[in-house]
Amino acid sequence: GLGLAVQSTVERLFEDLRRAPTDLERLDRLERTVDLARSLPFEIDFWKVQNAYYQMLVQLLPARRREADGGFDDAARWIERFRALGEKLSVKVDAPLRVESS
């Protein structure tokens, strides 16, 4: 019942983020909801969101890092929030995902 409803909400919020992946407000809303879900006295299955998060990590994080390195404060804030979300989803984010240029 409630666990499935929370899981569906997290999945829907992640889909919202995927439609506008650099939107800090959507990212914050998703992170707060995952926080809430983690505080519940029962387990929530995050596997769909974890897989989608990892895809976004691989596809988007390198470009956001380049933007942050170029001085874009929004990109730096996004990376900080995105990494925090990954930790809350139990997705390892430590690995350097820089794309080598040829």
NORNORHU-V330951 format. One record per helix or strand of 2 or more residues. SS is the DSSP state (2 for helix, 1 for strand). FROM is the first residue (numbers start at 0). LEN is the number of residues. If there is no record, write none. Layout:
ss=[SS:SS]
from=[FROM:FROM]
len=[LEN:LEN]
This chain:
ss=[2:2:2:2]
from=[1:23:46:72]
len=[18:16:23:16]
